[in-house]
């Protein structure tokens, strides 16, 4: 079922963090930590938050934990539609699991659900589009398509994205690929579609994405540098080229340092947040390992970039 959009132009825009998931132990969500990271993001200018994405270890959490995490973020943000948008990431090994996860996250309070295709079986662009359309046909909440081919192994093309944008339930996409030219092609392919947003998830090409017409960003580095991401978008809108260049260089340096700190991105971000006193623990969901104490100096060094 594909029908034209009736939503107002651009369903999602601005700067959002791809939030980490604070844990009180390897198997237990930390409600106070979740509230703290959500509140900090909003206070720093976020137009919304993403929970249970890849940075939030979403595919490693149980379905119940993803719903619990979403509900905790909803309580912190307040009633839907009254402020920053709550986006939650849906994961699952097959179509039935994705249908069920989208329904759970919607019931838990997500206003938008970001759908990650199954990533153990690489799919063609048309197969990826067919999957998103099938999820959308049964969804009771608006959806974003998650494009992260370097991890999922399933790329989209501009033609496939046009198919997605024609569905009234698919209101945008998060493109975390490093390919700035392909992202610009996604923007061009959907520019005339009312209500469809293209957001980048790749911090080193944030300025290029905004210059190409992307509507915003959902970034892992915004766990630590939300204000800089917001400031870069504002500078880009104002045509302040020098400030855009400076802020982009800062975000790119920090992103590179996080990747070289000797642990996974979620683990490094949690360690950094713990060092800053913003969360109590730095546990990660097994089998993802937390940063050991002997590696915390590397994280401190990364934070100075």
C-alpha positions in Angstrom: 0.0 0.0 0.0 1.6 3.3 -1.1 -0.1 6.5 -0.7 1.0 10.2 -0.9 2.2 12.0 2.1 -0.3 14.2 4.0 2.2 15.2 6.7 3.5 18.8 6.8 6.9 19.4 5.2 9.8 17.7 7.0 8.6 15.4 9.8 11.9 15.5 11.6 14.7 18.1 11.6 17.4 19.6 13.8 20.0 17.9 15.9 19.4 14.7 17.9 21.8 12.5 19.8 21.9 8.8 19.2 21.9 8.2 22.9 23.8 5.6 24.8 21.8 3.3 27.1 22.9 3.7 30.8 23.0 0.4 32.7 23.3 -0.2 36.5 24.8 -3.6 35.7 25.3 -5.5 32.5 21.7 -6.7 32.4 19.7 -3.9 34.0 18.7 -0.5 32.7 19.5 2.5 34.8 16.4 4.8 34.9 18.2 7.7 36.6 21.0 7.5 34.0 18.5 7.4 31.2 16.7 10.4 32.5 20.0 12.2 32.9 21.2 11.7 29.3 17.8 12.6 27.9 17.5 15.8 30.0 21.1 16.9 29.2 20.5 16.5 25.5 17.3 18.6 25.6 19.0 21.2 27.8 21.7 21.5 25.2 19.3 22.2 22.3 18.3 18.7 20.9 15.2 18.7 18.9 14.6 15.1 19.9 16.4 12.0 21.1 17.0 8.5 19.6 17.1 5.6 22.1 17.9 2.0 21.3 19.8 2.8 18.1 23.2 1.2 17.4 25.0 3.6 19.8 22.3 2.6 22.3 23.1 -1.1 21.8 19.6 -1.6 20.6 20.1 -4.9 18.8 21.8 -6.3 21.9 19.0 -5.4 24.3 16.0 -7.6 24.7 12.7 -6.5 23.1 11.4 -5.9 26.6 14.4 -3.7 27.5 14.0 -1.7 24.3 10.4 -1.0 25.3 11.4 -0.2 28.9 14.1 2.2 27.7 11.6 3.9 25.4 9.1 4.3 28.2 11.7 5.8 30.5 12.7 8.3 27.9 9.0 9.1 27.4 8.5 9.8 31.1 11.5 12.2 31.0 10.3 14.1 27.9 6.7 14.4 29.0 3.7 13.9 26.8 4.2 13.2 23.2 3.8 16.2 20.9 4.6 18.7 23.7 8.3 19.0 23.1 11.4 17.2 21.6 10.6 14.1 19.6 11.2 10.6 20.9 12.6 8.2 18.3 13.2 4.6 19.2 15.2 2.0 17.3 13.5 -1.3 16.3 15.6 -4.4 15.8 14.8 -8.0 14.8 16.1 -10.9 12.9 13.1 -11.2 10.6 9.9 -9.4 9.5 7.7 -10.8 12.2 10.1 -9.7 14.8 10.2 -6.2 13.4 6.4 -5.9 13.3 6.3 -6.9 16.9 9.1 -4.5 18.0 7.6 -1.5 16.2 4.3 -2.2 17.9 6.0 -2.5 21.4 7.9 0.7 20.9 4.9 2.7 19.8 3.0 1.4 22.8 5.9 2.5 25.0 5.6 6.1 23.7 7.8 6.4 20.7 6.6 9.1 18.3 8.8 7.7 15.5 10.5 4.3 15.1 13.8 3.9 13.3 13.8 0.5 11.6 17.1 -1.4 11.3 16.9 -4.2 8.6 18.0 -7.6 9.7 21.8 -7.7 9.2 22.8 -11.3 9.0 21.5 -11.7 5.5 22.7 -8.9 3.1 19.8 -7.6 1.1 19.6 -5.9 -2.3 18.3 -2.3 -2.4 14.9 -3.5 -3.6 14.7 -6.1 -0.9 15.6 -3.5 1.7 12.8 -1.3 0.4 10.3 -4.2 0.3 11.1 -4.9 3.9 10.6 -1.3 5.0 7.3 -1.1 3.1 6.1 -4.3 4.6 6.8 -3.0 8.1 5.1 0.3 7.3 2.0 -1.4 6.0 1.3 -2.8 9.5 2.8 0.0 11.6 0.6 2.2 13.8 3.4 4.8 14.2 5.5 6.8 11.7 8.8 5.2 10.7 12.3 6.2 9.7 14.4 3.9 7.5 17.9 3.2 9.0 20.6 3.1 6.3 23.9 1.9 7.7 25.3 -0.4 5.0 28.8 -0.6 6.5 27.3 -2.6 9.4 24.1 -4.1 8.0 25.5 -4.9 4.6 22.3 -3.8 2.8 22.6 -0.5 0.8 19.8 1.6 -0.5 19.8 3.5 -3.8 18.0 6.8 -4.6 15.4 4.9 -6.6 14.7 2.6 -3.6 14.5 5.6 -1.2 11.9 7.2 -3.6 9.8 4.1 -3.2 10.0 4.5 0.6 9.1 8.1 0.5 5.9 7.4 -1.3 4.5 5.5 1.8 2.6 7.7 4.2 4.0 5.9 7.2 7.7 6.3 6.2 8.5 9.9 7.0 12.3 9.9 6.7 15.6 8.1 6.9 18.7 8.2 8.9 21.8 7.7 6.7 24.8 6.7 8.7 26.9 5.9 5.7 30.1 7.9 5.2 29.2 8.4 1.5 28.3 12.1 1.3 27.6 12.0 -2.4 25.0 9.2 -2.0 23.4 11.1 0.8 23.1 14.1 -1.4 21.4 11.9 -4.0 18.9 10.7 -1.4 18.1 14.4 -0.6 17.7 15.1 -4.3 15.5 12.1 -4.8 13.1 13.1 -2.1 13.3 16.9 -2.0 9.8 17.3 -3.5 8.2 14.9 -1.1 6.3 16.7 1.7 6.9 15.2 5.1 10.0 13.2 4.2 13.2 14.0 6.1 16.8 12.9 5.4 19.1 13.0 8.4 22.7 12.1 8.6 24.3 9.8 11.2 27.8 10.5 10.1 29.5 13.3 12.1 32.6 13.9 9.8 30.3 14.7 6.9 27.7 16.8 8.9 28.6 20.1 7.2 28.4 18.4 3.7 25.1 16.9 4.6 23.6 20.2 5.6 25.0 21.9 2.5 23.3 19.2 0.4 20.0 19.9 2.0 19.8 17.3 4.7 17.2 18.2 7.4 19.3 17.4 10.4 21.5 14.9 12.2 21.3 12.0 14.6 24.8 11.6 15.9 26.6 9.4 18.4 29.2 12.2 19.2 26.2 14.4 20.4 26.3 12.4 23.6 29.3 14.5 24.4 29.0 17.5 22.1 25.3 18.2 21.6 25.9 22.0 21.7 28.5 21.9 19.0 26.2 19.9 16.6 23.4 22.4 17.3 25.8 25.4 16.7 27.1 23.9 13.5 23.6 23.6 12.1 22.8 27.2 13.1 26.1 28.4 11.5 25.3 26.6 8.3 21.8 28.1 8.2 23.3 31.5 8.7 26.0 31.1 6.1 28.8 31.4 8.6 31.3 29.4 6.6 34.3 29.8 8.9 32.4 28.8 12.0 31.0 25.8 10.2 34.5 24.7 9.2 35.8 25.2 12.8 33.0 23.2 14.4 33.2 20.5 11.7 36.9 20.1 12.4 36.2 19.8 16.2 33.5 17.1 15.7 35.6 15.2 13.2 38.7 15.2 15.5 36.6 13.9 18.4 34.8 11.3 16.3 38.2 10.0 15.1 39.6 9.9 18.7 36.6 8.0 19.9 37.2 5.4 17.2 40.8 5.1 18.2 40.3 4.8 22.0 40.6 1.0 21.9 36.9 0.0 22.6 33.5 0.2 20.9 31.9 3.5 20.3 29.1 2.9 23.0 31.7 1.8 25.5 33.9 4.9 24.9 31.0 7.2 25.1 29.7 5.7 28.4 33.2 5.9 29.9 33.5 9.5 28.9 30.0 10.3 30.4 31.0 8.5 33.6 34.3 10.5 33.7 32.2 13.7 33.4 29.9 12.6 36.2 26.9 12.4 33.9 26.2 8.7 34.4 27.1 6.4 37.4 28.3 3.3 35.6 29.9 2.5 32.2 28.5 -1.1 31.8 27.7 -2.3 28.3 25.4 -5.1 27.2 27.2 -8.4 26.8 28.9 -9.4 24.6 29.9 -5.8 24.2 32.8 -5.1 26.7 33.0 -2.0 28.8 36.2 0.1 28.9 38.5 -1.4 31.5 40.0 0.9 34.1 43.5 0.7 32.5 42.0 2.2 29.3 40.3 5.3 30.9 43.3 7.5 30.2 42.8 6.9 26.5 39.2 8.0 26.9 40.3 11.1 28.8 42.7 11.9 26.0 39.9 11.4 23.4 37.7 13.9 25.2 40.3 16.6 24.9 40.1 16.5 21.1 
